[in-house]
Amino acid sequence: MAEVPSDDLKHTPLYERHVTAGGRIVPFGGYALPVQYPTGIMTEHKWTRDNAGLFDVSHMGPSFLVLNAPTGDAEADHAAISALIEPLICGDILNLKPGQIRYTLLLNDKGGTIDDLMVARTTTPGTLFIVVNAGTKDGDFARIAAAAGDKATLKRADDGALLALQGPEAVNVMAALIPPAADLGFMQFGTFEWNGVPLTISRAGYTGEDGFEILAPAHMSIALWDELLTDPRVKPMGLGARDSLRLEAGLPLYGHDLDETVSPIEADLGFAVSKRRREAADFPGAERILAERDGKLTRKRVGLLVEGAPAREGAEILDASGKTIGTVTSGGFAPSLGKAIALGFVPPELTAIGTKLQVSVRGRAQAAEVVPTPFVPHRYFRKAV
């Protein structure tokens, strides 16, 4: 039986499907979403690792930033739209090719992370596809719209449904449903038709597995969800499995591992600060971020293998002598490993792989060791644009 919270929460277009399927509904990012289905998080997690899991991520913030007066010159129009978004982020959008996606960070003036997001160049000159996180989307959209001014319009697309199909069988499921979309590579996207309706489909994912994200109009979402679930390789997944999968993949979660005090370098996301932007030092907080990149750090995110009970968010990280040196920002049991893992921040001198640390769980110190991330290898399908 589904548990429906009484809070005044938003519903995704697929809400009734989750309730009917027995999803345990919880508040998340202002929405009522399933944390798990009757089979449980462990079963859902393992099914996604071996087959294909279907997630409702319609709470996210998809949008299109569209140049108001395109010239028709594709490169000039892309340069113009890139110039509007780049002052807010640390990624190189100018050099994206049509159909290419870039992971980047929305930064404040002190180099802290306002949000992490995806920015993609569409095949329509002067148009970017942007996806932000649920909990920050209103603020993000306002910031982007303000930067665009009267030169571009931000068109929200979060009134539709966003489905994430993840796992090693996802490509075969997609090949049966929308064959051309199966030819996408990791961090590529395009527009494809299904039953006469255009869908925006990307191949990225937040589980470490290969997979696809499908943006569909609300009126088509239930039919699409139902059609995907007719494939025996696909089962519905809740937020619990999504979180355990992304933790095994070593991926940060905004509001936990990232916030407005955390820089890309501290978060071990230095790759998101594009080379051209570093050389120009033309992004928010550049002075701090470039100094940190040169080694002037006070903390850095690491992966921890924890002995014993899982260390949850907020648990203290201790050095070998028992002194508090940091805090766990994400933690839990890793079903794929059969062990407890965590992400957290520690001083730079304690980030070397193999460093022996401790975590405090319910007042008891447990052994922990710094290990490489991802904890479980990524299985993305990379292909040249």
C-alpha positions as CSV (number, residue, x, y, z in Angstrom):
1,M,0.0,0.0,0.0
2,A,1.4,3.4,-1.0
3,E,2.2,5.9,1.8
4,V,1.0,9.3,0.7
5,P,2.3,12.3,2.7
6,S,-0.2,14.9,3.7
7,D,2.1,17.8,2.9
8,D,1.2,20.2,0.1
9,L,3.6,18.6,-2.4
10,K,3.8,18.9,-6.2
11,H,3.0,15.8,-8.2
12,T,4.8,14.6,-11.4
13,P,2.6,13.5,-14.3
14,L,3.4,9.9,-13.2
15,Y,2.3,10.2,-9.6
16,E,-0.8,8.0,-9.9
17,R,1.3,5.3,-11.5
18,H,3.6,5.2,-8.5
19,V,0.7,5.1,-6.1
20,T,-1.0,2.3,-8.0
21,A,2.2,0.3,-8.1
22,G,2.6,0.5,-4.4
23,G,5.4,3.0,-4.2
24,R,6.2,4.4,-0.8
25,I,5.8,8.1,-1.4
26,V,8.0,10.6,0.3
27,P,8.7,14.4,0.0
28,F,11.7,15.2,-2.1
29,G,12.6,18.6,-3.6
30,G,9.0,19.8,-3.1
31,Y,7.5,16.8,-4.9
32,A,5.8,13.6,-3.8
33,L,8.0,10.8,-5.2
34,P,8.5,7.0,-4.6
35,V,11.5,6.2,-2.4
36,Q,10.9,2.5,-3.2
37,Y,8.5,-0.1,-4.5
38,P,7.3,-3.2,-2.6
39,T,10.4,-5.3,-3.7
40,G,12.7,-2.9,-1.8
41,I,15.7,-0.7,-2.4
42,M,18.3,-3.6,-2.4
43,T,16.4,-5.5,-5.1
44,E,15.8,-2.4,-7.2
45,H,19.5,-1.4,-6.9
46,K,20.7,-4.9,-8.1
47,W,18.1,-5.0,-10.9
48,T,19.4,-1.7,-12.3
49,R,23.0,-3.0,-12.1
50,D,22.0,-6.2,-14.1
51,N,19.1,-5.1,-16.2
52,A,17.3,-1.7,-16.7
53,G,15.7,0.4,-14.0
54,L,13.1,3.1,-14.9
55,F,13.2,6.2,-12.7
56,D,10.8,9.2,-12.6
57,V,13.0,12.3,-12.3
58,S,10.4,14.7,-13.5
59,H,11.1,16.9,-10.4
60,M,14.4,18.0,-12.1
61,G,14.6,21.3,-14.0
62,P,14.8,20.9,-17.8
63,S,14.7,24.1,-19.8
64,F,15.7,25.7,-23.1
65,L,17.6,29.0,-23.4
66,V,16.6,30.5,-26.7
67,L,18.2,33.5,-28.4
68,N,15.6,36.2,-29.1
69,A,17.0,37.4,-32.4
70,P,19.0,34.7,-34.1
71,T,20.9,35.7,-37.2
72,G,20.7,32.3,-38.9
73,D,24.5,32.0,-38.7
74,A,24.8,28.8,-36.6
75,E,28.2,29.5,-35.1
76,A,27.5,33.2,-34.5
77,D,24.3,32.4,-32.8
78,H,25.9,29.7,-30.6
79,A,28.6,32.2,-29.6
80,A,26.0,34.7,-28.6
81,I,24.0,32.3,-26.5
82,S,27.2,30.9,-24.9
83,A,28.2,34.4,-23.9
84,L,25.1,34.7,-21.9
85,I,25.5,31.5,-19.8
86,E,29.3,31.3,-19.5
87,P,29.6,34.2,-17.0
88,L,27.6,32.1,-14.5
89,I,29.5,28.8,-14.8
90,C,33.0,27.3,-15.2
91,G,32.4,25.2,-18.3
92,D,33.3,25.8,-21.9
93,I,30.0,26.0,-23.7
94,L,31.3,28.0,-26.7
95,N,33.2,24.9,-28.0
96,L,30.3,22.4,-27.7
97,K,29.3,20.7,-30.9
98,P,25.6,20.3,-31.8
99,G,24.2,17.4,-29.8
100,Q,27.0,17.5,-27.1
101,I,26.3,17.9,-23.4
102,R,28.6,19.4,-20.7
103,Y,28.5,18.9,-17.0
104,T,29.3,22.2,-15.3
105,L,28.7,24.2,-12.1
106,L,26.8,27.3,-11.4
107,L,29.1,29.4,-9.1
108,N,28.7,32.3,-6.7
109,D,31.2,35.1,-6.6
110,K,33.3,33.3,-3.9
111,G,33.6,30.1,-6.1
112,G,31.0,28.2,-4.1
113,T,28.6,25.9,-5.9
114,I,25.1,27.2,-6.4
115,D,24.2,24.1,-8.3
116,D,25.6,21.4,-10.7
117,L,23.9,21.2,-14.0
118,M,24.0,19.9,-17.6
119,V,24.2,22.3,-20.5
120,A,23.8,21.1,-24.1
121,R,24.1,22.6,-27.5
122,T,21.0,21.8,-29.6
123,T,20.9,21.5,-33.4
124,T,18.8,24.7,-33.5
125,P,21.2,27.7,-33.7
126,G,21.1,29.9,-30.7
127,T,19.4,27.4,-28.4
128,L,20.8,25.6,-25.3
129,F,19.2,22.7,-23.4
130,I,19.8,23.1,-19.7
131,V,18.9,20.7,-16.8
132,V,19.3,21.9,-13.2
133,N,18.5,20.2,-9.9
134,A,15.0,20.1,-8.4
135,G,15.7,21.8,-5.1
136,T,17.5,24.8,-6.6
137,K,15.7,25.1,-10.0
138,D,13.6,28.2,-9.2
139,G,16.7,30.2,-8.1
140,D,18.8,28.8,-10.9
141,F,16.2,29.7,-13.5
142,A,15.9,33.2,-12.1
143,R,19.6,33.7,-12.2
144,I,19.9,32.4,-15.8
145,A,17.0,34.5,-17.0
146,A,18.4,37.6,-15.4
147,A,21.8,37.0,-17.1
148,A,20.0,36.5,-20.4
149,G,18.1,39.8,-20.1
150,D,16.3,40.8,-23.2
151,K,18.8,38.8,-25.4
152,A,17.3,35.4,-24.8
153,T,14.3,33.7,-23.2
154,L,14.4,30.8,-20.8
155,K,11.6,28.4,-21.5
156,R,11.0,26.0,-18.7
157,A,10.1,22.4,-19.6
158,D,9.5,21.0,-16.1
159,D,5.8,20.8,-16.7
160,G,6.4,17.5,-18.6
161,A,7.9,14.2,-17.5
162,L,11.6,13.3,-17.4
163,L,12.2,9.5,-17.3
164,A,15.6,7.9,-16.6
165,L,16.3,4.5,-18.1
166,Q,19.4,3.1,-16.5
167,G,21.4,-0.1,-16.6
168,P,23.3,-2.4,-19.0
169,E,20.1,-3.4,-20.8
170,A,18.9,0.2,-21.3
171,V,20.5,0.5,-24.8
172,N,18.7,-2.7,-25.9
173,V,15.4,-1.5,-24.5
174,M,15.9,1.9,-26.3
175,A,16.9,0.1,-29.5
176,A,13.5,-1.7,-29.5
177,L,11.5,1.4,-28.6
178,I,13.3,4.3,-30.5
179,P,16.1,2.7,-32.6
180,P,17.9,6.0,-33.6
181,A,18.3,7.1,-30.0
182,A,20.3,4.0,-29.2
183,D,23.1,5.3,-31.4
184,L,23.8,8.2,-29.0
185,G,27.1,8.2,-27.1
186,F,27.7,9.2,-23.5
187,M,27.0,13.0,-23.0
188,Q,25.1,13.3,-26.3
189,F,21.5,14.0,-26.9
190,G,19.0,14.7,-29.7
191,T,15.3,14.9,-30.6
192,F,13.5,11.7,-31.7
193,E,9.9,10.9,-32.5
194,W,7.8,8.3,-30.7
195,N,4.2,7.8,-31.8
196,G,4.4,11.1,-33.7
197,V,5.6,13.1,-30.7
198,P,9.1,14.6,-30.4
199,L,11.1,13.6,-27.4
200,T,14.4,15.0,-26.1
201,I,16.6,12.1,-25.3
202,S,20.1,12.2,-23.7
203,R,22.6,9.5,-22.8
204,A,24.1,10.5,-19.5
205,G,22.8,9.2,-16.2
206,Y,23.3,9.5,-12.5
207,T,23.9,5.9,-11.6
208,G,27.3,5.2,-13.1
209,E,25.5,2.8,-15.5
210,D,24.8,3.4,-19.2
211,G,21.4,4.9,-19.7
212,F,19.1,7.4,-21.2
213,E,17.0,10.4,-20.0
214,I,13.7,11.0,-21.9
215,L,11.9,14.4,-21.7
216,A,8.3,13.9,-22.8
217,P,5.2,16.1,-22.8
218,A,3.0,15.4,-19.8
219,H,0.2,14.0,-22.0
220,M,2.4,11.3,-23.4
221,S,4.3,10.4,-20.2
222,I,2.0,7.7,-18.9
223,A,1.8,5.9,-22.3
224,L,5.6,6.1,-22.5
225,W,6.1,4.8,-18.9
226,D,3.7,2.0,-19.5
227,E,5.3,1.0,-22.8
228,L,8.7,0.9,-21.3
229,L,7.5,-1.3,-18.5
230,T,6.1,-3.9,-20.9
231,D,9.7,-4.8,-21.6
232,P,10.6,-7.6,-19.2
233,R,14.1,-6.1,-18.8
234,V,12.6,-3.0,-17.2
235,K,11.3,-2.4,-13.7
236,P,10.3,0.8,-11.9
237,M,12.8,2.2,-9.4
238,G,12.5,4.7,-6.5
239,L,14.7,7.4,-5.2
240,G,16.4,5.0,-2.7
241,A,18.0,2.9,-5.4
242,R,18.9,6.1,-7.3
243,D,20.8,7.4,-4.3
244,S,22.6,4.1,-3.5
245,L,23.6,3.7,-7.2
246,R,25.0,7.3,-7.4
247,L,26.8,6.9,-4.2
248,E,28.6,3.7,-5.5
249,A,29.4,5.7,-8.6
250,G,31.0,8.4,-6.4
251,L,28.8,11.1,-7.8
252,P,28.0,14.2,-5.6
253,L,24.5,15.1,-4.6
254,Y,23.7,18.8,-4.5
255,G,22.7,19.9,-1.0
256,H,24.8,17.2,0.6
257,D,28.2,16.9,-1.1
258,L,27.9,20.3,-2.8
259,D,26.6,23.6,-1.5
260,E,27.5,27.3,-1.7
261,T,30.6,26.9,0.4
262,V,32.1,24.1,-1.6
263,S,34.2,24.8,-4.7
264,P,34.7,22.5,-7.7
265,I,38.3,21.8,-6.5
266,E,37.3,20.9,-3.0
267,A,34.5,18.6,-4.4
268,D,37.1,16.8,-6.6
269,L,35.3,18.1,-9.7
270,G,38.3,20.0,-11.2
271,F,37.5,18.5,-14.6
272,A,34.4,20.6,-14.7
273,V,36.5,23.8,-14.8
274,S,37.2,23.8,-18.5
275,K,40.7,24.6,-19.8
276,R,39.7,27.7,-21.8
277,R,37.9,29.1,-18.8
278,R,40.9,28.4,-16.5
279,E,43.3,30.2,-18.9
280,A,41.0,33.2,-19.2
281,A,40.1,33.1,-15.4
282,D,36.7,34.6,-16.4
283,F,34.3,32.6,-14.2
284,P,32.9,33.4,-10.8
285,G,35.4,32.8,-7.9
286,A,38.2,32.2,-10.3
287,E,40.9,33.6,-8.0
288,R,40.0,31.1,-5.2
289,I,39.4,28.2,-7.5
290,L,42.7,28.6,-9.4
291,A,44.6,29.0,-6.1
292,E,43.0,25.8,-4.8
293,R,43.9,24.1,-8.1
294,D,47.5,25.1,-7.4
295,G,47.3,23.4,-4.0
296,K,46.0,26.1,-1.6
297,L,43.2,23.8,-0.2
298,T,42.0,23.3,3.3
299,R,39.7,20.3,2.5
300,K,38.9,17.9,-0.2
301,R,36.2,15.3,-0.9
302,V,37.3,11.7,-0.6
303,G,35.7,8.3,-0.8
304,L,35.8,6.1,2.3
305,L,35.4,2.4,2.8
306,V,33.8,2.0,6.3
307,E,34.1,-1.1,8.5
308,G,30.9,-1.9,10.4
309,A,27.6,0.0,10.3
310,P,27.1,2.7,7.6
311,A,28.3,6.3,8.5
312,R,25.4,8.6,7.4
313,E,25.5,12.2,6.5
314,G,26.7,14.4,9.3
315,A,28.9,11.7,11.0
316,E,32.3,13.0,12.1
317,I,35.4,11.8,10.3
318,L,38.3,11.3,12.7
319,D,42.1,10.8,12.2
320,A,43.9,7.8,13.5
321,S,44.3,9.5,16.9
322,G,40.6,10.2,17.2
323,K,40.6,13.9,16.4
324,T,37.7,15.2,14.4
325,I,39.0,16.3,10.9
326,G,35.9,16.3,8.7
327,T,32.3,15.3,8.1
328,V,30.5,12.7,6.1
329,T,28.3,14.3,3.4
330,S,26.9,11.1,1.9
331,G,27.0,7.6,3.3
332,G,25.3,4.2,3.3
333,F,25.5,0.5,2.5
334,A,26.8,-0.4,-1.0
335,P,24.7,-3.3,-2.2
336,S,27.1,-4.1,-5.1
337,L,30.1,-4.3,-2.6
338,G,28.4,-5.7,0.5
339,K,30.1,-3.0,2.5
340,A,29.5,0.5,3.9
341,I,30.9,3.5,1.9
342,A,30.9,7.2,2.4
343,L,31.9,10.6,0.8
344,G,33.2,13.4,3.0
345,F,35.7,16.2,3.3
346,V,39.1,15.9,5.0
347,P,42.3,18.0,5.0
348,P,44.4,17.6,1.9
349,E,47.2,15.8,3.7
350,L,44.8,13.0,4.6
351,T,43.5,12.3,1.1
352,A,46.0,9.8,-0.1
353,I,44.6,6.5,-1.2
354,G,45.1,4.0,1.7
355,T,45.1,6.6,4.5
356,K,43.6,5.0,7.6
357,L,40.9,7.1,9.3
358,Q,37.9,6.6,11.5
359,V,34.2,7.6,11.5
360,S,32.0,8.2,14.5
361,V,28.8,6.2,14.3
362,R,26.4,6.6,17.2
363,G,29.3,7.7,19.4
364,R,31.5,4.8,18.5
365,A,34.6,5.0,16.4
366,Q,34.8,2.7,13.4
367,A,37.7,2.1,11.1
368,A,37.6,3.7,7.6
369,E,40.1,3.9,4.7
370,V,40.4,6.4,1.9
371,V,39.7,4.6,-1.4
372,P,39.4,5.7,-5.0
373,T,36.1,6.7,-6.4
374,P,34.0,5.6,-8.1
375,F,33.5,2.7,-5.7
376,V,31.9,0.7,-8.5
377,P,33.4,1.4,-12.0
378,H,31.3,3.5,-14.4
379,R,29.9,1.8,-17.4
380,Y,29.2,4.7,-19.7
381,F,29.2,4.2,-23.5
382,R,31.6,6.7,-25.0
383,K,31.4,7.7,-28.6
384,A,32.9,10.5,-30.6
385,V,30.5,13.4,-31.4
